[in-house]
Amino acid sequence: MMKFRRCALSVLITWTMAVSSAVASDSIPRSSLIALQNVTVIDGNGNPPVTKRTILIEGDRIKAIFRAGSRALPKLTTRVDLQGMYVLPGLIDAHVHLATDPEHGDSLSQVLPRLGQYLRGGVTAVRDMGGDARVLGYLSRQTLIDEIVGPDIFYAAIIGGPEFFSDPRTVSSAKGVAAGSAPWMRAVTNNSDFSAVIGEAKGSGATGIKIYRHVSSELLAPLASEAARQTVMSWAHLDVFPAPPQSVADAAVNVVSHAAYFLGRGRPLQEQWEKEILYSSEQVETVQAKQLIQTLADNDVLLDATLTIFDRAAKRTQAPYYVNVDRAGIDFTRAAHRAGIAIVAGTDQAISADDPMPPVHDEMALLVERAGLAPVEAIQAATFNGARALGKSDDFGSIAEGLKANLLVLGSDPLADIRNTRDIKHVIKNGRFVYRGFEGLNLPFSDARVLDGQLWLSGQLGNLPGTLSLVAGGIVAETAQTLRNIDSVLQMHGLTRDAIRKCTVMLADISEWRAANEVYAAYFNREPMPARSAFGASGLALGARIELECVAQL
């Protein structure tokens, strides 16, 4: 094996826990400009794709979009060549549940890995449709400022009739407070002060109210109106029983969920559907169904179709009830889309242990393959329309100058095949490349290895995660990015920088790095490759100014 000479500037440093934790991520300077070059842009608004573009990112925002090569880039710009790749807005799953039962199925130790999986799978925002606002408020803050690796979280306060709050889910979500009296789990009647109800929901940090069950028809419009007055979104099930779907549509809430419920959910219908497959496509052609669709369209109500939950249940169980609701949801979504109703991609499904990709990818596929949307419309459902459902379309959800740089970079054309949204090359949130591990990068070493209770990290450089692009700006910028990369590797292994016990800092240049790397790769030709640092007299890999190698305690 080729030997490397240690640079005279190489420094061996033992970092104590206090030193390693003293550098907060927000205090680390960052490269100010990043240029994504030679990309095809799919903007999320339903427009045709635009090829050969440069997207210039400054901080957490899109500064400019222009034809590649048509403008000179500022000197201190980190250039990332994405020739042959496709950029679309970060995805939004508009129907998740993250904190229904924080003591058990939704404990922090369980939820944090899910959040990382969402983000690495291209989801940069979610709409949580009901849980413990105390937990959701914490998660929302931490993901918003990137202290927790995950999508931005916007959540609902649940509104229902008093009868609903005996439901065990509401008891778990309001633990410590009587369900039905908590600001985020509130029972309403004809005598309720809607101004106070909405105000307290807003005070709990909720982006919207979710009108769920046992709310009468006459209460729907006043609730939606008061929510709008206080700039709170109004969300509801398509059927709120006893209020039927038509009453929900008449109330002009912002978003309705579950296309399958367009026939209502009265007990006789449910009992019939549980016994045999009775649903017929003719049921979406009735005068009643057509009137419902027309009212939703006239009131500009968005439809959170949630096809995935029933598609999976029907395939898994073959039970008549799920087959019925699956078919009903597909038909109603197709009819609503034809009528011009904006479709939102929500799944009502958790991340699966069997599939590393978030279920919103399946939702988009179902919208195309079964509900009749074009791929560009399915992408719009999971981006711009999702942002509309949150009341945030002026901030993110599409690709335009001034909006947040929440982006998904694909290696294959999703307009040719919607399932290509799974071919993820990069995820960018708040203008930062998200570390997704070494998988697919064809690097001849592991990111880290465990040995005798320690995690040995390969030497980290100041490159944008998943790329071979060093950040511009010299030693300060590279050091800052290197530290972020160390944080990312640690987080993937469930650790923080407090676990670091030793770092080796290398300042050098290795002119023969490429040739040496070929020898190294040929020697270590079986997975998993060992962790590695490169020492040299004249330089480091990629022409970097600094490389850091750390050991952490498990």
C-alpha positions as CSV (number, residue, x, y, z in Angstrom):
1,M,0.0,0.0,0.0
2,M,1.3,3.5,-0.9
3,K,2.7,5.4,2.0
4,F,1.9,9.1,2.6
5,R,4.1,11.6,4.3
6,R,2.5,13.6,7.1
7,C,2.3,17.3,6.4
8,A,4.3,19.5,8.7
9,L,1.1,21.5,9.3
10,S,-0.9,18.5,10.4
11,V,-2.2,18.9,13.9
12,L,-3.4,16.3,16.3
13,I,-6.0,17.7,18.6
14,T,-8.0,16.0,21.3
15,W,-11.3,17.8,21.6
16,T,-13.0,17.7,25.0
17,M,-16.8,17.4,25.2
18,A,-17.0,21.0,26.2
19,V,-15.1,22.2,23.2
20,S,-16.9,20.1,20.7
21,S,-20.4,21.1,22.0
22,A,-19.5,24.8,22.2
23,V,-19.9,25.4,18.4
24,A,-23.6,25.6,17.7
25,S,-24.6,24.9,14.1
26,D,-26.1,28.4,13.6
27,S,-22.9,30.0,14.7
28,I,-20.8,28.3,12.1
29,P,-20.4,30.5,9.0
30,R,-21.6,29.2,5.7
31,S,-20.8,29.7,2.1
32,S,-23.1,32.5,1.0
33,L,-23.8,31.4,-2.6
34,I,-24.4,28.0,-4.2
35,A,-25.0,27.6,-7.9
36,L,-26.8,24.5,-9.1
37,Q,-25.7,24.4,-12.8
38,N,-27.1,22.8,-16.0
39,V,-30.3,21.5,-14.4
40,T,-33.8,20.9,-15.8
41,V,-36.3,22.8,-13.6
42,I,-39.8,21.5,-12.8
43,D,-41.2,24.4,-10.9
44,G,-44.1,22.7,-9.0
45,N,-46.7,25.1,-10.5
46,G,-47.6,22.8,-13.4
47,N,-45.5,24.6,-16.0
48,P,-43.5,22.7,-18.6
49,P,-39.9,21.9,-17.6
50,V,-37.2,24.3,-18.4
51,T,-33.7,23.0,-19.4
52,K,-30.2,24.2,-19.0
53,R,-30.8,26.4,-16.0
54,T,-28.7,27.7,-13.1
55,I,-30.4,28.1,-9.7
56,L,-28.4,30.5,-7.5
57,I,-29.0,30.0,-3.8
58,E,-28.1,32.7,-1.2
59,G,-28.6,31.7,2.4
60,D,-31.9,29.8,2.6
61,R,-33.4,31.5,-0.4
62,I,-33.4,31.2,-4.2
63,K,-31.7,34.3,-5.3
64,A,-31.9,33.9,-9.1
65,I,-32.8,31.4,-11.9
66,F,-31.3,31.9,-15.3
67,R,-30.1,30.2,-18.4
68,A,-26.8,28.3,-17.6
69,G,-23.8,30.3,-18.8
70,S,-25.8,33.5,-19.5
71,R,-24.4,35.3,-16.4
72,A,-21.1,35.5,-14.7
73,L,-21.2,34.0,-11.2
74,P,-19.9,36.0,-8.2
75,K,-16.3,34.9,-7.3
76,L,-17.2,33.2,-3.9
77,T,-19.8,30.9,-5.4
78,T,-19.9,27.2,-4.7
79,R,-20.6,25.5,-8.1
80,V,-22.4,22.2,-8.3
81,D,-22.7,20.7,-11.8
82,L,-25.9,18.8,-12.0
83,Q,-25.9,18.1,-15.8
84,G,-28.6,15.6,-16.7
85,M,-30.5,16.0,-13.4
86,Y,-33.9,17.4,-12.6
87,V,-34.8,19.9,-9.8
88,L,-38.2,20.2,-8.3
89,P,-39.5,21.7,-5.0
90,G,-39.1,19.7,-1.9
91,L,-42.0,17.3,-1.4
92,I,-44.8,18.0,1.1
93,D,-46.8,15.1,2.7
94,A,-50.0,16.9,3.7
95,H,-51.4,14.2,6.0
96,V,-49.2,12.6,8.7
97,H,-49.4,11.8,12.4
98,L,-46.2,12.2,14.4
99,A,-47.4,12.7,18.0
100,T,-50.7,10.8,18.6
101,D,-49.2,8.8,21.5
102,P,-45.9,10.3,22.7
103,E,-45.4,7.8,25.5
104,H,-45.5,4.8,23.2
105,G,-45.7,4.6,19.4
106,D,-44.6,8.2,19.0
107,S,-41.8,8.6,21.5
108,L,-38.9,10.8,20.6
109,S,-36.6,7.8,20.1
110,Q,-39.1,6.5,17.5
111,V,-40.1,9.8,15.8
112,L,-36.6,11.3,15.3
113,P,-35.4,8.5,13.0
114,R,-38.6,8.8,11.0
115,L,-38.1,12.5,10.6
116,G,-34.6,12.0,9.2
117,Q,-36.0,9.3,6.9
118,Y,-38.7,11.8,5.6
119,L,-36.1,14.4,4.8
120,R,-33.6,12.1,3.2
121,G,-36.5,10.8,1.1
122,G,-37.2,14.3,-0.3
123,V,-39.9,15.5,2.1
124,T,-39.1,19.0,3.3
125,A,-42.5,19.8,5.0
126,V,-45.4,17.9,6.5
127,R,-48.9,18.7,7.7
128,D,-49.6,16.8,11.0
129,M,-53.3,16.2,11.2
130,G,-53.7,15.9,15.0
131,G,-51.6,15.0,18.0
132,D,-50.1,16.4,21.1
133,A,-49.3,20.0,20.4
134,R,-46.8,20.2,23.2
135,V,-44.6,17.6,21.4
136,L,-45.4,18.9,17.9
137,G,-44.5,22.5,19.0
138,Y,-41.0,21.3,20.1
139,L,-40.5,19.2,17.0
140,S,-41.7,22.1,14.8
141,R,-39.2,24.5,16.3
142,Q,-36.3,22.2,16.1
143,T,-36.9,21.1,12.5
144,L,-37.5,24.7,11.4
145,I,-34.1,25.8,12.6
146,D,-32.5,22.5,11.5
147,E,-31.5,21.4,15.0
148,I,-33.4,18.2,14.3
149,V,-32.9,16.5,10.9
150,G,-36.3,16.4,9.4
151,P,-39.0,18.3,7.4
152,D,-40.6,21.4,8.7
153,I,-43.7,20.5,10.7
154,F,-47.0,22.3,10.6
155,Y,-49.8,20.9,12.7
156,A,-53.5,20.9,13.5
157,A,-55.6,21.5,16.5
158,I,-58.5,19.1,16.5
159,I,-62.1,20.3,16.9
160,G,-64.9,17.9,17.5
161,G,-68.1,17.4,19.3
162,P,-68.0,16.3,23.0
163,E,-68.7,12.7,22.1
164,F,-65.5,12.4,20.1
165,F,-63.1,13.0,23.0
166,S,-63.6,9.6,24.6
167,D,-61.6,8.3,21.6
168,P,-58.3,6.8,23.1
169,R,-56.2,8.7,20.5
170,T,-57.4,12.1,21.9
171,V,-56.8,11.0,25.5
172,S,-53.2,10.1,24.6
173,S,-52.7,13.4,22.7
174,A,-54.1,15.5,25.6
175,K,-52.5,13.5,28.5
176,G,-52.3,15.7,31.6
177,V,-55.3,17.8,30.4
178,A,-58.8,16.6,29.9
179,A,-59.4,15.7,26.3
180,G,-61.9,18.2,24.8
181,S,-60.6,21.0,27.0
182,A,-57.0,21.3,25.7
183,P,-56.4,24.1,23.2
184,W,-55.3,21.5,20.6
185,M,-58.1,19.0,21.4
186,R,-61.2,21.1,21.8
187,A,-64.9,20.1,22.1
188,V,-67.4,22.6,20.6
189,T,-71.1,23.0,20.9
190,N,-73.7,25.6,19.9
191,N,-72.7,27.6,23.0
192,S,-68.9,27.6,22.4
193,D,-67.1,30.9,22.0
194,F,-65.5,30.3,18.6
195,S,-63.2,33.3,18.9
196,A,-61.7,31.9,22.0
197,V,-61.5,28.3,20.6
198,I,-59.7,29.5,17.5
199,G,-57.5,31.9,19.4
200,E,-56.3,29.2,21.8
201,A,-55.7,26.8,19.0
202,K,-53.6,29.4,17.3
203,G,-51.8,30.0,20.6
204,S,-50.9,26.3,20.8
205,G,-48.8,26.8,17.6
206,A,-51.3,25.2,15.3
207,T,-51.3,26.3,11.7
208,G,-54.9,25.2,11.3
209,I,-57.9,23.6,12.9
210,K,-59.1,20.1,11.9
211,I,-62.8,19.6,12.2
212,Y,-63.1,15.9,12.8
213,R,-66.3,14.3,14.1
214,H,-69.6,14.9,15.8
215,V,-69.9,18.5,14.7
216,S,-73.3,19.6,13.4
217,S,-73.7,21.3,10.0
218,E,-74.7,24.7,11.4
219,L,-71.3,25.0,13.2
220,L,-69.1,24.4,10.2
221,A,-69.3,27.7,8.5
222,P,-68.9,29.8,11.7
223,L,-65.8,27.8,12.6
224,A,-64.3,28.2,9.1
225,S,-65.1,31.9,9.1
226,E,-63.6,32.6,12.5
227,A,-60.5,30.6,11.5
228,A,-60.1,32.8,8.4
229,R,-60.5,36.0,10.5
230,Q,-57.7,34.9,12.8
231,T,-55.5,33.7,9.8
232,V,-55.8,30.1,10.8
233,M,-56.3,27.4,8.2
234,S,-59.5,25.4,8.3
235,W,-59.2,21.7,7.5
236,A,-61.8,19.0,7.8
237,H,-62.6,15.4,6.9
238,L,-64.8,15.3,3.8
239,D,-67.4,13.8,6.1
240,V,-67.7,15.1,9.6
241,F,-70.7,13.1,10.7
242,P,-73.4,14.0,11.5
243,A,-72.5,16.9,9.2
244,P,-72.6,15.3,5.7
245,P,-70.0,16.0,2.9
246,Q,-72.2,18.6,1.3
247,S,-72.3,20.7,4.5
248,V,-68.5,20.5,4.7
249,A,-68.3,21.8,1.1
250,D,-70.8,24.5,1.8
251,A,-68.8,25.7,4.7
252,A,-65.9,26.5,2.4
253,V,-63.1,25.1,4.6
254,N,-59.7,25.4,3.0
255,V,-58.9,21.6,2.7
256,V,-61.0,18.4,2.9
257,S,-59.3,15.0,3.6
258,H,-60.2,11.5,2.4
259,A,-61.7,11.4,-1.0
260,A,-63.2,8.0,-0.1
261,Y,-65.7,9.6,2.3
262,F,-67.7,11.4,-0.4
263,L,-70.7,9.2,0.3
264,G,-70.6,9.9,4.0
265,R,-69.8,7.5,6.7
266,G,-73.1,6.6,8.3
267,R,-73.3,3.3,10.2
268,P,-75.6,1.5,7.8
269,L,-73.3,2.2,4.8
270,Q,-70.2,1.1,6.7
271,E,-71.9,-2.1,7.9
272,Q,-72.9,-2.9,4.3
273,W,-69.4,-2.2,2.9
274,E,-67.9,-4.4,5.6
275,K,-69.9,-7.4,4.4
276,E,-69.4,-7.3,0.6
277,I,-67.9,-5.3,-2.2
278,L,-70.8,-3.0,-3.2
279,Y,-69.2,0.2,-4.4
280,S,-69.9,1.0,-8.1
281,S,-68.4,3.8,-10.2
282,E,-71.9,4.9,-10.9
283,Q,-72.0,6.3,-7.4
284,V,-69.7,9.2,-8.4
285,E,-72.0,10.1,-11.2
286,T,-75.1,10.7,-9.1
287,V,-76.6,14.2,-8.8
288,Q,-75.6,14.3,-5.2
289,A,-71.9,13.5,-5.9
290,K,-71.8,16.0,-8.8
291,Q,-73.3,18.7,-6.6
292,L,-70.7,18.0,-4.0
293,I,-67.9,18.3,-6.5
294,Q,-69.3,21.5,-8.0
295,T,-69.5,23.1,-4.5
296,L,-66.0,22.2,-3.7
297,A,-64.8,23.6,-7.0
298,D,-66.8,26.8,-6.6
299,N,-65.5,27.4,-3.0
300,D,-61.9,26.6,-4.1
301,V,-61.6,23.8,-1.6
302,L,-58.5,21.6,-1.9
303,L,-58.8,17.8,-1.8
304,D,-56.3,15.9,0.3
305,A,-57.2,12.6,-1.3
306,T,-55.2,10.1,0.9
307,L,-55.2,7.3,-1.6
308,T,-52.2,5.5,-0.2
309,I,-53.8,4.4,3.1
310,F,-56.7,2.7,1.5
311,D,-54.7,1.3,-1.5
312,R,-52.4,-0.4,1.0
313,A,-55.1,-1.6,3.3
314,A,-57.1,-3.1,0.3
315,K,-54.0,-4.9,-1.0
316,R,-52.9,-6.1,2.4
317,T,-56.3,-7.4,3.7
318,Q,-58.5,-7.8,0.7
319,A,-61.3,-7.0,3.1
320,P,-64.5,-5.8,1.4
321,Y,-64.6,-2.5,3.4
322,Y,-61.1,-1.4,2.3
323,V,-61.7,-2.5,-1.3
324,N,-64.9,-0.4,-1.3
325,V,-63.3,2.7,0.1
326,D,-60.2,2.3,-2.1
327,R,-62.3,2.3,-5.2
328,A,-64.5,5.1,-4.0
329,G,-61.5,7.3,-3.2
330,I,-59.9,6.7,-6.7
331,D,-63.2,7.5,-8.5
332,F,-63.9,10.7,-6.5
333,T,-60.3,12.0,-6.9
334,R,-60.5,11.4,-10.7
335,A,-63.9,13.2,-10.9
336,A,-62.7,16.1,-8.7
337,H,-59.5,16.5,-10.7
338,R,-61.6,16.7,-13.9
339,A,-63.7,19.4,-12.3
340,G,-60.7,21.5,-11.7
341,I,-60.3,20.9,-7.9
342,A,-56.7,21.2,-6.7
343,I,-55.5,17.8,-5.4
344,V,-53.1,17.7,-2.4
345,A,-50.8,14.7,-1.8
346,G,-51.4,13.4,1.7
347,T,-50.9,9.8,2.8
348,D,-52.1,9.3,6.3
349,Q,-49.4,6.7,6.5
350,A,-46.3,6.4,8.6
351,I,-42.8,5.7,7.3
352,S,-42.5,2.0,6.7
353,A,-39.6,-0.2,8.0
354,D,-39.9,-2.1,4.7
355,D,-39.5,0.9,2.4
356,P,-36.9,3.6,3.0
357,M,-38.8,6.1,0.9
358,P,-41.6,8.2,2.4
359,P,-45.1,7.1,1.3
360,V,-45.8,10.4,-0.5
361,H,-43.9,8.9,-3.5
362,D,-46.6,6.2,-3.6
363,E,-49.3,8.8,-3.3
364,M,-48.0,10.6,-6.4
365,A,-47.8,7.3,-8.3
366,L,-51.4,6.5,-7.4
367,L,-52.5,9.9,-8.5
368,V,-51.0,9.2,-11.9
369,E,-51.6,5.5,-12.4
370,R,-55.1,5.2,-11.0
371,A,-56.6,8.7,-10.6
372,G,-55.7,10.1,-14.0
373,L,-53.4,13.0,-13.1
374,A,-50.4,13.8,-15.4
375,P,-47.0,13.4,-13.7
376,V,-46.6,17.2,-13.7
377,E,-49.9,17.5,-11.9
378,A,-49.0,14.8,-9.3
379,I,-45.8,16.8,-8.6
380,Q,-47.9,19.9,-8.2
381,A,-50.1,18.1,-5.7
382,A,-47.0,17.2,-3.6
383,T,-45.4,20.6,-3.8
384,F,-47.3,23.8,-4.6
385,N,-50.7,22.5,-3.6
386,G,-49.3,21.1,-0.4
387,A,-47.9,24.6,0.4
388,R,-51.4,26.1,-0.4
389,A,-52.9,23.6,2.0
390,L,-50.6,25.1,4.7
391,G,-51.2,28.7,3.7
392,K,-47.5,28.9,2.9
393,S,-47.3,29.0,-1.0
394,D,-45.7,32.5,-0.8
395,D,-42.8,31.0,1.1
396,F,-42.2,27.6,-0.4
397,G,-43.7,24.8,-2.5
398,S,-42.5,26.0,-5.9
399,I,-39.2,27.1,-7.6
400,A,-39.1,30.9,-8.0
401,E,-36.8,33.7,-7.0
402,G,-37.2,34.8,-3.4
403,L,-38.8,31.5,-2.2
404,K,-37.1,29.1,0.2
405,A,-34.5,26.8,-1.3
406,N,-36.2,23.6,-0.4
407,L,-35.4,21.4,-3.4
408,L,-35.3,17.8,-4.6
409,V,-32.7,16.8,-7.2
410,L,-33.5,13.6,-9.3
411,G,-31.3,11.6,-11.6
412,S,-34.2,10.6,-13.8
413,D,-37.1,12.4,-15.4
414,P,-40.2,12.2,-13.2
415,L,-42.4,13.5,-16.1
416,A,-41.5,10.4,-18.1
417,D,-42.3,8.1,-15.2
418,I,-43.6,9.5,-11.9
419,R,-41.9,6.7,-10.0
420,N,-38.6,8.4,-10.9
421,T,-39.2,10.7,-7.9
422,R,-37.5,7.9,-6.0
423,D,-34.3,8.4,-7.9
424,I,-33.0,11.0,-5.4
425,K,-29.5,12.4,-5.9
426,H,-29.7,15.3,-3.5
427,V,-32.1,17.0,-1.0
428,I,-31.7,20.6,-0.2
429,K,-33.5,22.2,2.8
430,N,-33.1,25.9,3.8
431,G,-30.3,26.2,1.2
432,R,-28.3,23.3,2.7
433,F,-27.5,20.0,1.1
434,V,-28.8,17.2,3.3
435,Y,-26.5,14.4,4.2
436,R,-28.0,11.1,2.9
437,G,-25.1,8.7,3.7
438,F,-22.5,7.3,1.3
439,E,-24.9,5.0,-0.6
440,G,-24.7,5.4,-4.3
441,L,-21.6,7.6,-4.2
442,N,-19.2,4.8,-5.2
443,L,-16.7,5.9,-2.7
444,P,-14.0,3.3,-1.6
445,F,-14.6,3.8,2.1
446,S,-17.3,3.8,4.7
447,D,-18.5,7.0,6.4
448,A,-17.8,5.5,9.8
449,R,-17.2,2.1,11.5
450,V,-17.9,0.9,15.0
451,L,-15.1,-0.7,17.1
452,D,-15.0,-1.5,20.8
453,G,-17.7,1.0,21.8
454,Q,-16.3,3.7,19.6
455,L,-17.4,5.2,16.3
456,W,-14.5,5.9,14.0
457,L,-15.4,8.5,11.3
458,S,-13.6,8.7,8.0
459,G,-11.9,12.0,7.4
460,Q,-14.4,14.7,6.5
461,L,-13.8,17.5,3.9
462,G,-15.6,20.8,3.3
463,N,-17.7,19.4,0.4
464,L,-21.4,19.8,0.1
465,P,-22.9,16.5,1.2
466,G,-23.4,14.0,-1.6
467,T,-21.2,16.0,-4.0
468,L,-17.6,16.5,-4.9
469,S,-18.0,20.3,-4.7
470,L,-15.9,22.0,-2.0
471,V,-17.6,25.1,-0.7
472,A,-16.1,28.4,-1.9
473,G,-14.6,30.9,0.6
474,G,-11.3,29.4,1.7
475,I,-10.3,27.8,4.9
476,V,-13.1,29.3,7.1
477,A,-15.9,28.2,4.8
478,E,-14.3,24.7,4.3
479,T,-13.8,24.2,8.0
480,A,-17.4,25.2,8.8
481,Q,-18.7,22.8,6.2
482,T,-16.4,20.0,7.5
483,L,-17.8,20.5,10.9
484,R,-21.4,20.3,9.6
485,N,-20.5,17.1,7.7
486,I,-19.1,15.6,10.9
487,D,-22.4,16.5,12.7
488,S,-24.4,14.8,9.9
489,V,-22.4,11.5,10.1
490,L,-22.9,11.5,13.9
491,Q,-26.6,12.1,13.6
492,M,-27.0,9.2,11.1
493,H,-25.5,7.1,13.9
494,G,-27.7,8.6,16.7
495,L,-24.9,10.7,18.2
496,T,-24.1,14.4,18.6
497,R,-20.8,16.2,18.6
498,D,-20.7,15.8,22.4
499,A,-19.7,12.2,21.8
500,I,-16.5,13.2,20.0
501,R,-13.4,12.3,22.0
502,K,-10.7,12.9,19.4
503,C,-10.2,14.7,16.1
504,T,-7.2,14.7,13.8
505,V,-6.9,17.9,11.8
506,M,-5.0,17.7,8.5
507,L,-3.9,20.8,6.6
508,A,-2.1,19.7,3.4
509,D,-2.1,19.0,-0.3
510,I,-1.9,15.6,-2.1
511,S,-1.1,16.0,-5.7
512,E,-1.1,12.2,-6.3
513,W,-4.4,11.6,-4.5
514,R,-6.3,10.2,-7.5
515,A,-3.6,7.6,-8.4
516,A,-3.3,6.6,-4.7
517,N,-7.1,6.3,-4.4
518,E,-7.2,3.8,-7.3
519,V,-4.6,1.6,-5.5
520,Y,-6.5,2.0,-2.3
521,A,-9.8,1.0,-3.9
522,A,-8.2,-2.0,-5.6
523,Y,-6.8,-3.2,-2.3
524,F,-9.9,-2.8,-0.2
525,N,-12.3,-4.3,-2.7
526,R,-15.0,-5.8,-0.4
527,E,-17.8,-4.1,1.5
528,P,-17.9,-2.6,4.0
529,M,-14.8,-0.5,3.2
530,P,-12.8,0.7,6.2
531,A,-12.9,4.3,7.5
532,R,-10.0,6.3,6.2
533,S,-8.1,9.6,6.4
534,A,-5.5,10.8,3.8
535,F,-2.2,12.4,5.0
536,G,0.1,14.1,2.6
537,A,2.8,16.7,2.1
538,S,1.2,18.7,-0.7
539,G,-2.5,18.4,-0.5
540,L,-5.8,16.7,0.4
541,A,-8.5,14.9,-1.6
542,L,-10.4,17.2,-4.0
543,G,-7.8,19.9,-3.4
544,A,-9.3,20.6,0.0
545,R,-7.6,22.8,2.5
546,I,-8.6,20.8,5.6
547,E,-9.6,17.3,6.5
548,L,-10.8,16.2,9.9
549,E,-10.9,12.7,11.3
550,C,-12.8,12.0,14.5
551,V,-13.5,9.2,16.9
552,A,-16.7,9.3,19.0
553,Q,-17.8,7.4,22.0
554,L,-20.9,5.3,21.6
